[in-house]
């Protein structure tokens, strides 16, 4: 079907939908469909925070009317049609999935709503306010208009704390220096409750283990002056508060069970004392001296819920324990203080595990094949929380389509790597870290990879790194690798690939940089995981610098031949910025956006970035309407699109933007509508890639695509299918880059313009 034909029939389809979604004929006789309410607010004087107050009052206008879409009661219509005795399968299905029960005026109680409005205003300090309503009925619909007349608010003249001779009274008086209740502030029940919570939290930190904010009471005296609208506020403890609720507690005993199990035989347990903490275990499972470093509470300290929570977080962050439970027991004592025993019950995870993943890989450039990943994990390797991960990878790909010139193309990839993660800082000198939220970890990694690109070349690489990673809080993650080494060896090159390198000196230089030595840093600030947050965001920052230390040594030694241990080394700086914002309309609907910007700058010993560090664009996690590695750089287009062209389609700069609307379809099946835009560019001019250099008109060289997607969302596992088409092609002549026809009926058009992507997980 041509786009022109679709556009011409669109008004007819919309008219048919409008006519079909009329619900008036379904409204029972004697009933009125409730269409909602409006609220008018009148004040005697300028009121601070009036918009917030009005929004709070509007939330009281219940019930909420039936929802509309483009002015139509689509969900209500689906309910009416699907509830009929003669309803067919389609109407019953629509009613089950999107149907909405009707809201009639008989369910509305305006007088009750008026009372709620007045009550809410009194809670906000607007005593003697008034509210009224007016009902409008028209045909079979009813609407309510509410009016709230807000009085002059009462304001605080004096705050008085009633005191006794107890220690807790002195503590509360000291806390009132930072009170939320300032002189002249409006009476507000929410503020009073917040003040009680603040006092409760502060007292808990000072050791008041059994205190509760319900022990506090505020009493307001408004009999000062009716004309001035002032009130005095009295704060005191309630009568008959239990004694153990108003005394501070200290920690007298700390027991730690590093290998806790309900089946554990108590007679076989031994106790080791470190810093007045009792580590109780049978066979040695975790070295007490090391485990002691994760616990922030100490004997003789007053109870502190913050230190208790952070101690549990730190123990959990080791990565060896399935459950970490801290339980306090009150100890009997005759003095004026309370006494506690802290028990840490730590339940270890399975020490050794093996996970195997058999994957079927399909790429948008028509490569497909099987892959096998095997991961062996050994936890608590040296009885200090260390985790050893050994990973083996095998992957085979072959060209499944693409013409006679691409037959026989294949790729074999083998990989073996190991990471040792140590839950403490390993440095040349002892580091007594006390990161409160979680424990910094030292990571040592080594790996090797073999890649045979069918008949073109063989690439062998060896990498190693040493660094640290930690969570500053539940959202912020840091990782820094002061030592990052990578050695790459290109061999068994074919005459065809040698010619590719000869035609592009920049590409040749990027493959010749066999040694990469540098430092890299990664930072993530992630609030996307909270599905109940309306506005969620993610910030990712990556920094990567290589070759500078070696270059400095070369200059000092006056060698400066661009080689280290006989290998060409790379010198560059690279920065990546990843910004994501999710607007969660409700728990099932999300508008997800992403903006990615990255730039690598070769300098000194290098004219281009190493090939493995360069950017590419297109594919299932990029601009999905273009095949992987098929965009750019800039307006460059290879003479022939074949498997060899993607070597040239990399760059030093990458810029991409994405927007995606995610919505439910049925059960585990989700849908998506998306649009992507982006491209890559070169820092330096490359005659072999005309149009590839970054210029001031970069925005006119963006590739743009749009499409639809299906997701099978099984909790933490998502299988994704995306079908996309380009709507702006950067390598076409200026003025012709926007697509203006979509011939879905043409097989040749579909082959060239419909790109199918299969992937695991959401793209952003």
Steps between C-alpha positions, in 0.01 A plus 500: 500500500637840409520776761276726288220241505536453874475875565189532282315230696609626843211754545247228412652265757497772767136586425402132527682478835326812636159369403572154640623633836178688594384383845187711551265225386636261762435726804210351703181700536503716812881505519739777405855430388735694730733718292710634786532810717670836506622694803506877542712637785439844654734656761468801727869587457801390298583148614842340467497155338147544364567281194612212721193541722268507199660186360451327836133604510440385142623157601199481734254527212392139490414282325707561191298500176546254214810569292486644150725449199483766229168613652350149492413254778691214336545291816141556611374410151704176516331419833150563370556298180674213676239474779209428268358148487558488123860627523742323267851379581668827390273719715541274804878505452507881474284528812736272693813689393395865486139514620409747777193491727268802457501773765148633555395812687315281750846400631591866573437663842565877461419581866755245621760648265425848639570369852831349385604831342426696820676237714809509279511882517480489880791253505692762301418778750208663316243478778140609435530449124189411299415284198194453279407323178273528198386210283441542126295236316481503122331223304651181645812658650567668836780731618579658841657842566652545847595829661744530793508832690832499686528707817802685636733234650609474862874558554739385773582760765698281745621140533526371856661166595367368829787340687585278796833403653556203269789480252259458209344841572840669474561314174169620352565862603839489328336361184255789481783728390453340156122478513280511192258723692616858455332796666237642267456174309146387414335226703548182297424149618741351247783713640417395855512133401828556317642665813402201712669266251814718502520494880442124504778439243744723687427333833550156346849604390568609857419152630127512579434150366133473606391858436202558270376825346153418639644579845502872401197725495451856371228718653395827332350797690308734266351716777763771469328736260229421244577817306874425468446130427794384719548180698742361758633148458591270790715188457513233771522127558174316542405367839563135583786466253683170584831547681701301247379739229668809648842369606808461276645157427861391468638193324662263747554187290559438127473145365575414137407163346693485165350164398152517648256216443200385699643146476837603644612302804564748783733261683751506212528878483817682603521868599774738389509849653616794286452860623251378765288330234425127527539313170326167544551223243593133479752441223668823390276646229596869508808647668371698801762774469390576144127472572539740792594780259150499348317560831468864606329457838721456807457382858422786738341712224149630530251336267506668156259373229710664228818313596295181535357538149837587348666202668240272342550669160876452520467133589254448214729679254774240553306282256535180702184509709146416394348641820636752752281541807579728794284440806513685831408349835431707812706403803369529855679765707421704809658835404338792314633391158370229274734227379502309171659192350557515122494172307611483135367188327681450166379229261756426225419441134604180324879504489546371143275534199514446126271674252480414132318706237431374150404792277377539145650827373332692216631836379344760272792457251372146426758324715366222719627204695525326837694618805586331829592678822617311809558675833660330801475685833677424826389714795702567813806350333754589771246530786501878474201552269702473177312396185666335200313512168631299205326555167536305176335608173458330165318665211456415134329723243434464131330705231148370447406734212638779292583384147766300325782738594442430868476123500735308726559791741543380857644596836633295792550657842659334806551666836628412845513736796525508878411766757594495866286739705630575850257686733755745638762743372828340397770764470876533537449632853219401743176693446257508791189586300170572673263554209173502689255381233685206348844346485738606221622200304828431326467335161781317321423371153678320218365370172586387152296494181541343157302631201518351152310709247445243222785527255576866578713509816565350841508717812653386830472717808616481860366739764545559869376760744525597863255736664236581756120516500252618760148633559495841666127451570210304353512706179865594441759251370870564438766289332858603432775292341839670547658209311340389174716317245403355164729332246358429154665294227365509144608203286405277207371795300369424151600701190145636498534634854853632431349702216233638732771624736712636214203704376444652843820602686300611804344155530840341455643711783211405727584129454874559544456643851560165667552620859245695704601604852292747692255589771121505482217611725127426494223673695128409504219680680194281448142569613331303220430189707232662715183431297290707742703813424325721242820670388798263489842567355844356441835672460799310367850641463801320356859625481779312326861620459785297354866534412580818689726343764692300241534809280639698794756226568595503131558875510706485817712218358512682164402176327165623370461240223133432572567146620497320834667160528517502122125559461326809359304663782185713479463847647155654535238645730136395491182613675147356488182658638177298523182677617166318535164624617188287554158655547290226663141582410390211719644163603454359147558800272830682458649760269873418498760735355877487461771741387850364441807705412851363473830631367847353474800723425816337360816700564872469543598161370161432332316640201188290565345304784582128525241310300352327808447843664322666206126571488243353263131570446202292397367172637264375773630732776562803281310640200288192437386593147856444372706184503778467753808713415331636185471872586765761423743632567315821409362482146747233389361204306711201387502436126373148563303394806654168595653336804826691450344846503442503876876526563481856369179591681646587840583838648641714779171676589158351562174680566162327540153576631210258556140519613274200561143461623452169683155362569333170600322277248406181679652323802879476449488651150588870480504737204712798398502789255841662453710750310882505490749751359880506488827477312875479547775733376879528473717749684762520223444513126532160330519507120388138486172596673372820328233683702602325820652795691298674772381847391274774634211358293512163678130523587418480127684167479295305752344170403140468621282189525172395654327173570296273723604230742381204704650398834453181696555636851556223756591699813876559467531334159384673180499360145471784249387513138518830308392577144621838372531704183722801420330835450820704456811366323812717550701383199236613247540843333380801698130557448437130433586353840146488642297202380162599355358166389439170674412225256426212736352302213832485313724203580815685390405802715444279805834324446691829491304702757360266766763404757423228753690495831503226762662570836496420871406782738378854446725727289499776763 
